[in-house]
Structure formats: structure tokens, C-alpha cells
């Protein structure tokens, strides 16, 4: 048995023990997302436009992450719409900025791993990078959108008299609590992954000016910053959409 | 209105400054004045991948240092796929290496100037954070900055001490990260203590399970040597990276549960220990799936470029998976186990601490 199969088995058992049926559904959502990502890599290798594949895979991943394991329809629908809007905005932001930053492909620091390869493989590394960047933000925005929309739904149900201004205010308060922790998750996730890189850069005695301009460091920093932008945007948009929805619902019942 | 104007103005000033900051660098920076294509050739490798190679002659005007205003002509070769090279266009700024050797000046292209993009994106994040939450938003940024500095200090310690078992150094770093970040978010009180205790227990148990699973299966299918940039024992580096990655999500889950339970106790003082435990588990169930997906997306998306290179050069799916994705998947799985375990830990500890207590803050 390989290490990965054993760990997957342990994770599945633990998730079922802790979460019961919904734990199993959550486990399935992770497996499905993995399969979609894997299929996306194969499709891009096959020469299909990386941005097209990313968009399609992104919609599927958002749908799976948001709808599997959440039953409340109003809040999940809003969360889904909000994340789709954010994904489109992020594409519009990432495409030009990644072009100007030229952080595609591989860096000099990676030369040892890629020296065995002929790099003239006819792939478009620029669109692959865009795909990587967009996909890596999706998990965080899905989580934030669900947390805010379900929090606001709960709030409006418990206090039917709450005003729209108060809903927007609570949305920001909930958003603030989530954001602090989400930033930590993203930060530790990404910089934890780059631990070896930081040690290498330190050993190379790279100066600050080199850090600020090197492909690998700028690329990793921009990935963290993009995620931060995406999470902030999703907080705004989810709060706004949720407020509008609650408002409409009230008008419908009042008159 | 005035605020909006100030924000736009600050962005504009920052952009103009960053585009003209060549004088801050010691290394010569050249601005592309003119580009002409010298030759174009088509290539085809053994896997039938077609590519196009272009050689361009680039004329640089040097912007700083003792060679200021000098003109340099250099050749640049770039491919259409651009794995390790890039095309230069008029107006681009590029770092150059200029060396004097036996009276002859040798110059070459070093790397592209990227600081403008990085600075502008950082500006956008700060503006958005400030617009959303005023000064509180900047506090969030402070927490990340403090952790980053601690992280760099430990990297420096690692290089200086050159320990054989340097994993423990980063385990200690992880412990400090937990205490610091939670202190900045919650402040020092009972809630902070309970959250820290749950995070530490969840992380330690998950790591132990991961280590046992790896030794039982003899690490089959996991190639530590596939770790990028490894300059020290790759196994320990991987474990250290896993602990740090694991910590972020476990902290996220623990904070959600503990803060919800403390809030419940505040609104209803008579709530029982059993009820608290049950509610904690309910909160945990709803966040478990999305949290594990966050990590999956981060770890998996990072392997995209490498995986496509492997596939394009005729490697099988199984081989590509083992050498490019397996490490990221192990990290995701161990983190997932950590998130799942911290749910009962945090629920149990909060319930025990709050259950008999009369007051939340005693």
C-alpha cells in the first residue's frame, strides 16, 4: 500500500467519524476537486486553451465546494454567484498583471530540476500561469463566501427586524473575522510550501534588490497578494448580494 | 471624494516612483530603446512538440550607475512557449551584468525588472484592506508581516546553525507563529489559551499520524528528492513545510469553533458541557470540507507548470503524479487530518473549560 492511499484512507475514516454523513460528503468534494484539477492538467497538455479550461474547471470546483455539504439554498446560491463574479474579476486583473510581471514558466533557481528537460515543448507557459493563479485562489474565496452568506442568513432569521444597513455592517464584521484567519491560512500554506526556496535564497546571499525582482520571489508574493484581493472582493460582493436578497424577500412578504 | 482622490494620487505617485527607481539599485538597469528581429527558426523535439525560437537584437540605454546613458546592444533568444526566457519590448527595463575584463567590457542580460508590478499589487491590497475595515484591516496586514519577519529570522537561524535535526527548529517556529497570530487576533485571555491548546494538540497528533503512516508504508510513492530547491535533508524540509502549512488551516478551524462556543456561553450562561461539545462539532462539520479544499487548491495548482512539462515530454500519468504532485497531496492529506482532529479537540477543551465555569472570563 502506498503512503498516499493509507493517508487518504485515514482521512476518510476520520472525516466520517467526526462528521458522519456530511463528513463523507465533504470527503467526496475533496476527491472530486482533485479529479477536476487532474483532468484540467491533462486537457491543457492536450493543447486546449488554458484559460478556457480554467474557467470551466473553476465553475465546477466552486459548485462542488459550495453546494456539497451545505443545504441552505438562499445562502449557497448567493455564495456561488458571488464567487463566479470574483473569479471573472480576478481573471481580468491577473491577465494583464501577469503579462507585465513576466513570471511565467520556470525560474533560474529551479534549473537543477529542469535541466533534464528540453523546454521547447510548445506549451504557452503564460496562460498556464494564469490558470495556476486563478485556481489557487478558488478554495479561499469559496470558503469565505459560504461563511459570510450563511452567517448573514442566520442573522436575518434570528432578528427579522434588522435593517439593511445593519446587515452590511455585520457582513463586514463577519468578513473581518474570517479575513484575519483566511490570510493566515493562505500565508502559512504558501510560505510553508516555499520554505526550501527561502533557505536557498538565503544561502545564495541574495540582496533585497534581487528579491524584489526575481521571477520566483515576485511570483510567489503575487500569488499571496492575488488571494488577498480575491478574499476581500468576495466579502464585499457576498455581503451586497445577500443584503439585496433579504431586502427583496421582505418586500415580497410585506406587500 | 477627497479620500478617493488621495488614493488615486498615491497610486499614481507610487507608480511613477517605482518605474523610475533605477537609481536605488547597484546593478545596472537598461531600458529597451530599440528591438530588431535577427532570425526565426522552428524546432521539433522527439515528442513532436513544435516551438519557435526568435533571436532579437535589443538596444539598451543604461539608466543608472557609472555607465549611465551608455548604449549597449545585446542579443536575446526567446521561445514561443517561454519556459525560461522572454521577449523584450521597447520600454521594458532589464537588469544587466556588466564586467570589465582585461580592459574589455563584457555585458549580458541578467533579469527582468519586476518591482513595479509587485509594488502596485501590494498597494492595491492595502487600499482594499483600508477601504473594508479602516485601521483594523491594517492590523491584519501587521499580523502577516510579523509572522513573515519571524519566518525570515528562523530561516536565518537555520542557515547559521546548520543543525542536523533542523526540523525541530521549524517546529519551534510553528509554535511561535501560533501564539503570535492568535494573540494578535484574540488577545491574551482564556479563549486564547484554549485555542492555542487545541491547535497544538491537533497539529501534533496529525503529524504523528502522518509520520506513522509514512514509516508503515516505507514512504512508498513519496519521493522527497522531488522537493524543489532542496539544499538540506529533503525529508526534514518537507516535514517542516508540512507543519507550517498544516498550522494555518488548523488555526483557522480551531478559532472558528472556540470563538463560537465562547460566544454561546456569553449569551446563555446555563448551557451544559454536552451541549457545548455538540455545537462545536456542528460548527466543525460545516467548515471541514471547504478548509481542506483551500489547501488542495494551493498545493495542487503550484504543481501545474511542472506537471505539464512532464506530460509534454512523454512521461506517463503515474510517473508524473509521483514526481510532481505526490508531495503536495501528502501535505494536503496530513493537513486534512489535522483539520479533522482539531474539531473534537477544540470542542472538548472548550466544553471542559466553559462547562462548569460560571463566567466566561474567570
Boltz contact constraints between the chains, C-beta under 6 A:
constraints:
  - contact:
      token1: [A, 1]
      token2: [B, 217]
      max_distance: 6.0
  - contact:
      token1: [A, 2]
      token2: [B, 220]
      max_distance: 6.0
  - contact:
      token1: [A, 2]
      token2: [B, 221]
      max_distance: 6.0
  - contact:
      token1: [A, 3]
      token2: [B, 214]
      max_distance: 6.0
  - contact:
      token1: [A, 3]
      token2: [B, 217]
      max_distance: 6.0
  - contact:
      token1: [A, 3]
      token2: [B, 219]
      max_distance: 6.0
  - contact:
      token1: [A, 3]
      token2: [B, 220]
      max_distance: 6.0
  - contact:
      token1: [A, 3]
      token2: [B, 221]
      max_distance: 6.0
  - contact:
      token1: [A, 3]
      token2: [B, 222]
      max_distance: 6.0
  - contact:
      token1: [A, 4]
      token2: [B, 221]
      max_distance: 6.0
  - contact:
      token1: [A, 4]
      token2: [B, 329]
      max_distance: 6.0
  - contact:
      token1: [A, 6]
      token2: [B, 213]
      max_distance: 6.0
  - contact:
      token1: [A, 6]
      token2: [B, 217]
      max_distance: 6.0
  - contact:
      token1: [A, 7]
      token2: [B, 213]
      max_distance: 6.0
  - contact:
      token1: [A, 7]
      token2: [B, 333]
      max_distance: 6.0
  - contact:
      token1: [A, 11]
      token2: [B, 333]
      max_distance: 6.0
  - contact:
      token1: [A, 11]
      token2: [B, 336]
      max_distance: 6.0
  - contact:
      token1: [A, 11]
      token2: [B, 337]
      max_distance: 6.0
  - contact:
      token1: [A, 14]
      token2: [B, 340]
      max_distance: 6.0
  - contact:
      token1: [A, 15]
      token2: [B, 340]
      max_distance: 6.0
  - contact:
      token1: [A, 18]
      token2: [B, 340]
      max_distance: 6.0
  - contact:
      token1: [A, 18]
      token2: [B, 343]
      max_distance: 6.0
  - contact:
      token1: [A, 19]
      token2: [B, 285]
      max_distance: 6.0
  - contact:
      token1: [A, 19]
      token2: [B, 288]
      max_distance: 6.0
  - contact:
      token1: [A, 22]
      token2: [B, 285]
      max_distance: 6.0
  - contact:
      token1: [A, 26]
      token2: [B, 288]
      max_distance: 6.0
  - contact:
      token1: [A, 26]
      token2: [B, 289]
      max_distance: 6.0
  - contact:
      token1: [A, 29]
      token2: [B, 289]
      max_distance: 6.0
  - contact:
      token1: [A, 30]
      token2: [B, 292]
      max_distance: 6.0
  - contact:
      token1: [A, 30]
      token2: [B, 293]
      max_distance: 6.0
  - contact:
      token1: [A, 30]
      token2: [B, 296]
      max_distance: 6.0
  - contact:
      token1: [A, 33]
      token2: [B, 293]
      max_distance: 6.0
  - contact:
      token1: [A, 33]
      token2: [B, 296]
      max_distance: 6.0
  - contact:
      token1: [A, 37]
      token2: [B, 300]
      max_distance: 6.0
  - contact:
      token1: [A, 41]
      token2: [B, 307]
      max_distance: 6.0
  - contact:
      token1: [A, 45]
      token2: [B, 308]
      max_distance: 6.0
  - contact:
      token1: [A, 45]
      token2: [B, 311]
      max_distance: 6.0
  - contact:
      token1: [A, 65]
      token2: [B, 290]
      max_distance: 6.0
  - contact:
      token1: [A, 65]
      token2: [B, 293]
      max_distance: 6.0
  - contact:
      token1: [A, 69]
      token2: [B, 289]
      max_distance: 6.0
  - contact:
      token1: [A, 97]
      token2: [B, 117]
      max_distance: 6.0
  - contact:
      token1: [A, 100]
      token2: [B, 117]
      max_distance: 6.0
  - contact:
      token1: [A, 101]
      token2: [B, 114]
      max_distance: 6.0
  - contact:
      token1: [A, 101]
      token2: [B, 117]
      max_distance: 6.0
  - contact:
      token1: [A, 102]
      token2: [B, 86]
      max_distance: 6.0
  - contact:
      token1: [A, 102]
      token2: [B, 112]
      max_distance: 6.0
  - contact:
      token1: [A, 104]
      token2: [B, 82]
      max_distance: 6.0
  - contact:
      token1: [A, 105]
      token2: [B, 82]
      max_distance: 6.0
  - contact:
      token1: [A, 105]
      token2: [B, 83]
      max_distance: 6.0
  - contact:
      token1: [A, 105]
      token2: [B, 84]
      max_distance: 6.0
  - contact:
      token1: [A, 106]
      token2: [B, 83]
      max_distance: 6.0
  - contact:
      token1: [A, 106]
      token2: [B, 84]
      max_distance: 6.0
  - contact:
      token1: [A, 109]
      token2: [B, 229]
      max_distance: 6.0
  - contact:
      token1: [A, 117]
      token2: [B, 309]
      max_distance: 6.0
  - contact:
      token1: [A, 117]
      token2: [B, 313]
      max_distance: 6.0
  - contact:
      token1: [A, 118]
      token2: [B, 45]
      max_distance: 6.0
  - contact:
      token1: [A, 119]
      token2: [B, 83]
      max_distance: 6.0
  - contact:
      token1: [A, 119]
      token2: [B, 84]
      max_distance: 6.0
  - contact:
      token1: [A, 120]
      token2: [B, 43]
      max_distance: 6.0
  - contact:
      token1: [A, 120]
      token2: [B, 51]
      max_distance: 6.0
  - contact:
      token1: [A, 120]
      token2: [B, 79]
      max_distance: 6.0
  - contact:
      token1: [A, 121]
      token2: [B, 49]
      max_distance: 6.0
  - contact:
      token1: [A, 121]
      token2: [B, 81]
      max_distance: 6.0
  - contact:
      token1: [A, 121]
      token2: [B, 312]
      max_distance: 6.0
  - contact:
      token1: [A, 122]
      token2: [B, 49]
      max_distance: 6.0
  - contact:
      token1: [A, 122]
      token2: [B, 50]
      max_distance: 6.0
  - contact:
      token1: [A, 122]
      token2: [B, 51]
      max_distance: 6.0
  - contact:
      token1: [A, 122]
      token2: [B, 81]
      max_distance: 6.0
  - contact:
      token1: [A, 123]
      token2: [B, 81]
      max_distance: 6.0
  - contact:
      token1: [A, 123]
      token2: [B, 308]
      max_distance: 6.0
  - contact:
      token1: [A, 123]
      token2: [B, 312]
      max_distance: 6.0
  - contact:
      token1: [A, 125]
      token2: [B, 81]
      max_distance: 6.0
  - contact:
      token1: [A, 125]
      token2: [B, 82]
      max_distance: 6.0
  - contact:
      token1: [A, 125]
      token2: [B, 83]
      max_distance: 6.0
  - contact:
      token1: [A, 128]
      token2: [B, 305]
      max_distance: 6.0
  - contact:
      token1: [A, 132]
      token2: [B, 301]
      max_distance: 6.0
  - contact:
      token1: [A, 132]
      token2: [B, 304]
      max_distance: 6.0
  - contact:
      token1: [A, 135]
      token2: [B, 297]
      max_distance: 6.0
  - contact:
      token1: [A, 135]
      token2: [B, 301]
      max_distance: 6.0
  - contact:
      token1: [A, 136]
      token2: [B, 297]
      max_distance: 6.0
  - contact:
      token1: [A, 136]
      token2: [B, 298]
      max_distance: 6.0
  - contact:
      token1: [A, 136]
      token2: [B, 301]
      max_distance: 6.0
  - contact:
      token1: [A, 138]
      token2: [B, 297]
      max_distance: 6.0
  - contact:
      token1: [A, 139]
      token2: [B, 293]
      max_distance: 6.0
  - contact:
      token1: [A, 139]
      token2: [B, 294]
      max_distance: 6.0
  - contact:
      token1: [A, 139]
      token2: [B, 297]
      max_distance: 6.0
  - contact:
      token1: [A, 140]
      token2: [B, 294]
      max_distance: 6.0
  - contact:
      token1: [A, 143]
      token2: [B, 290]
      max_distance: 6.0
  - contact:
      token1: [A, 143]
      token2: [B, 294]
      max_distance: 6.0
  - contact:
      token1: [A, 176]
      token2: [B, 133]
      max_distance: 6.0
  - contact:
      token1: [A, 179]
      token2: [B, 140]
      max_distance: 6.0
  - contact:
      token1: [A, 180]
      token2: [B, 140]
      max_distance: 6.0
  - contact:
      token1: [A, 180]
      token2: [B, 185]
      max_distance: 6.0
  - contact:
      token1: [A, 181]
      token2: [B, 252]
      max_distance: 6.0
  - contact:
      token1: [A, 181]
      token2: [B, 255]
      max_distance: 6.0
  - contact:
      token1: [A, 183]
      token2: [B, 140]
      max_distance: 6.0
  - contact:
      token1: [A, 183]
      token2: [B, 144]
      max_distance: 6.0
  - contact:
      token1: [A, 184]
      token2: [B, 181]
      max_distance: 6.0
  - contact:
      token1: [A, 184]
      token2: [B, 248]
      max_distance: 6.0
  - contact:
      token1: [A, 184]
      token2: [B, 251]
      max_distance: 6.0
  - contact:
      token1: [A, 185]
      token2: [B, 248]
      max_distance: 6.0
  - contact:
      token1: [A, 185]
      token2: [B, 249]
      max_distance: 6.0
  - contact:
      token1: [A, 185]
      token2: [B, 252]
      max_distance: 6.0
  - contact:
      token1: [A, 187]
      token2: [B, 144]
      max_distance: 6.0
  - contact:
      token1: [A, 188]
      token2: [B, 244]
      max_distance: 6.0
  - contact:
      token1: [A, 188]
      token2: [B, 245]
      max_distance: 6.0
  - contact:
      token1: [A, 188]
      token2: [B, 247]
      max_distance: 6.0
  - contact:
      token1: [A, 188]
      token2: [B, 248]
      max_distance: 6.0
  - contact:
      token1: [A, 189]
      token2: [B, 245]
      max_distance: 6.0
  - contact:
      token1: [A, 189]
      token2: [B, 248]
      max_distance: 6.0
  - contact:
      token1: [A, 189]
      token2: [B, 295]
      max_distance: 6.0
  - contact:
      token1: [A, 189]
      token2: [B, 298]
      max_distance: 6.0
  - contact:
      token1: [A, 192]
      token2: [B, 241]
      max_distance: 6.0
  - contact:
      token1: [A, 192]
      token2: [B, 244]
      max_distance: 6.0
  - contact:
      token1: [A, 192]
      token2: [B, 245]
      max_distance: 6.0
  - contact:
      token1: [A, 193]
      token2: [B, 241]
      max_distance: 6.0
  - contact:
      token1: [A, 195]
      token2: [B, 240]
      max_distance: 6.0
  - contact:
      token1: [A, 195]
      token2: [B, 241]
      max_distance: 6.0
  - contact:
      token1: [A, 196]
      token2: [B, 227]
      max_distance: 6.0
  - contact:
      token1: [A, 196]
      token2: [B, 229]
      max_distance: 6.0
  - contact:
      token1: [A, 196]
      token2: [B, 230]
      max_distance: 6.0
  - contact:
      token1: [A, 196]
      token2: [B, 237]
      max_distance: 6.0
  - contact:
      token1: [A, 197]
      token2: [B, 229]
      max_distance: 6.0
  - contact:
      token1: [A, 198]
      token2: [B, 155]
      max_distance: 6.0
  - contact:
      token1: [A, 199]
      token2: [B, 155]
      max_distance: 6.0
  - contact:
      token1: [A, 199]
      token2: [B, 231]
      max_distance: 6.0
  - contact:
      token1: [A, 200]
      token2: [B, 229]
      max_distance: 6.0
  - contact:
      token1: [A, 200]
      token2: [B, 231]
      max_distance: 6.0
  - contact:
      token1: [A, 202]
      token2: [B, 155]
      max_distance: 6.0
  - contact:
      token1: [A, 202]
      token2: [B, 159]
      max_distance: 6.0
  - contact:
      token1: [A, 203]
      token2: [B, 159]
      max_distance: 6.0
  - contact:
      token1: [A, 203]
      token2: [B, 231]
      max_distance: 6.0
  - contact:
      token1: [A, 209]
      token2: [B, 25]
      max_distance: 6.0
  - contact:
      token1: [A, 212]
      token2: [B, 115]
      max_distance: 6.0
  - contact:
      token1: [A, 213]
      token2: [B, 113]
      max_distance: 6.0
  - contact:
      token1: [A, 213]
      token2: [B, 114]
      max_distance: 6.0
  - contact:
      token1: [A, 213]
      token2: [B, 115]
      max_distance: 6.0
  - contact:
      token1: [A, 218]
      token2: [B, 114]
      max_distance: 6.0
  - contact:
      token1: [A, 218]
      token2: [B, 118]
      max_distance: 6.0
  - contact:
      token1: [A, 222]
      token2: [B, 121]
      max_distance: 6.0
  - contact:
      token1: [A, 225]
      token2: [B, 121]
      max_distance: 6.0
  - contact:
      token1: [A, 225]
      token2: [B, 125]
      max_distance: 6.0
  - contact:
      token1: [A, 228]
      token2: [B, 125]
      max_distance: 6.0
  - contact:
      token1: [A, 229]
      token2: [B, 125]
      max_distance: 6.0
  - contact:
      token1: [A, 232]
      token2: [B, 128]
      max_distance: 6.0
  - contact:
      token1: [A, 232]
      token2: [B, 132]
      max_distance: 6.0
